[in-house]
Every structure is written in structure tokens, then in C-alpha cells.
Amino acid sequence: HSVDDVEIAERIFASTRDQTPLGVVSTGSPDNMSPFHIIPPKADLISFSTMISCYCNHGKLEQAESLLSDMHDDASLVKPTVACYLPVLKELGRNGESDAACERILLWLETIENESEERKMKSSRLAYISALRAAR
């Protein structure tokens, strides 16, 4: 995994979220390559979840948590499910056993529980298992 991977993923994600054309260069011989633009599909739960996982897989926990927080914004049409939290909880556990990491784990669990009640969704045992593993 390289920094370029994350930058490419960010560019594609921003294009889906903002619905801006994505510049692409056609493949083929160097003499015959021509740029064109595509309008990507609208960002959805899978796009957000994939970008959060990408950040976590590359050790960019702050960006993952920021994106997860953005999903809580009232203006956001895409609300997180438990699956969006799992990579963040896992990465918090990987970052060490600091009090700050444990505190953030507890805050995310509280958020999951509050959302479960508000949106009538079932909270997941996976979230708690991930949190326990992270806080061990």
C-alpha cells in the first residue's frame, strides 16, 4: 500500500460525494490516448464504508474518524451503520493501549448505541467484540 493508493481513493471518493466529473485517460498506445470525463455514481453507504476502511488500512485513523463524523452531520444523506465503525474500532486497538484510544472506543460505542435507538437499528455484537479486542 502506498500514499498514491490513498490519494487515488480520495480522488474517486470526492468525485462520487461531490458529483464532479472524474478525468480519465483512455488506455492504448501513447499516440492514441485521449482524456475524457465520467460522472461517477452518487456516493452511498458502500462508498463511505470503503473509504473509511481504506484510511484505516493505511493507518490514517484521524481521516477515518473525520469521515465517520461527517456522516453524522444532519445534512448527510448517508448515515453510518455498524459496519462503518468496525474498521475504526479495530484501528484504535492497533494504535496502542493508550487511555485516549480507550476513551475514543467508548465514545464510538456510545454513538453506536444512541444511533441504534434513534434509527431503530440493532446494535452489533461485532462492534463490542472489536472494542473489547482493541481495549485489551
N, C-alpha and C positions, 0 to 999 in steps of 0.2 A: 504494500500500500504506500502510495506517495502523496505528497501535498497536492500534486496535479489531480489525483483522483478526487479529492475533496473539492477542489476548485471547479472541476468539471461537474460534479454532482450539484454543487451550489448554483452553478450557472443554469443547469437544466431545471432545478427546483424553482429558482427565482422566476424562470420563464413560465413555468406552469402556474405558479402562485399569482404572478402579476399579469399573466396572459399577454406576454410580449413575444414577438416573433423571435425564433431562435435561428441564428445564422448557421448554415451548414454548407460544407463544401462537398460536392459530389466526388465519388471515388472514380478512379480511372487513370488514364495516362496523364502526366503532368501538363501536357499540351491541351488536354481536353477537360480540365477541371473547371467547373463553374459554380460559383456560390449561389445559394438560394435560401429562402427563409421558409420556415414552417411554423404554424401556430400549434403549440403543444396542447394536449388535453388539459382541462382545468384541474388544478391541484385538488387532491382528495385525501382521505384518511391514509391510503396506502402511500401516497407521495410524502406526506408529513412523517409517517412512521418510518419510511425508508431513509429519509434524510436524518432523522434522529438517530437511527441505527448507524448510519454512515459516520456521523460525528462521533458517536461512542466508540465505534470500531477503530477510529483514528485518534482516540484519546482527547477529543475536543468536547469535553463534558460541559464546559460553560456554554458553548454554542447549542448543544443538545438541550440543555435546561432552558436556555433562552427561547428556543423554538417551541418547546413544550409550554412555556409560559405564554407565548404569543397565542397559542391555541385556546387559552383561557379567556382571551380578550372577548368582550361582548360582540365586537364586530366580526370575529372569526366565524366563518360558516362551518368550519371543520373543528369538531370538538374531539379531544383525545379519548381513546379507550385505554383499557388497562395495558394493551399491547404496546402503546406508546411509552409507557412508564418503565416497562421491564428493562430495556437496554440502559436506561439512566440509572436505575437501581443497581444493576449489575456493575456498571462502570464506577459508580460511587464506591462499591465494595472493592473494586480493583485499585482504587486510588489510596488505599490505606485505611487504617482503623482510627483515623483522627476523630475527635469529638465533633468537628464541623461536618464531616461526612455522615456520621451517625445522625446528627441533628437534621441534615438535609433529607436523609432517608425517612425520618419520622415525619417531616413536613410533607413530603410527597405522598406518604401513606395516608396522612390526614386529608390531603387533597383528593386522593382516590376515593376515600370513604365519603367525603362530602358530595362529590360528584355522583357517586353511586346512589345516594339518597335523592339528590335533586333530579337526576335523569332516569331514575328507576332502573338503573342497570345493576347487575350483580357484580360485586367486587370479586376479585380473583384470588384464589389461594396462591397462584403463581407469584403475585405481587408480594405477598407476605413471605413466601419461601425465598424469593430473591432478596428481600430486605433482611431476613434472618441470615442468609449466607453472607451478605455484604457487611453486616454488623458483627460477625463472629470474631 
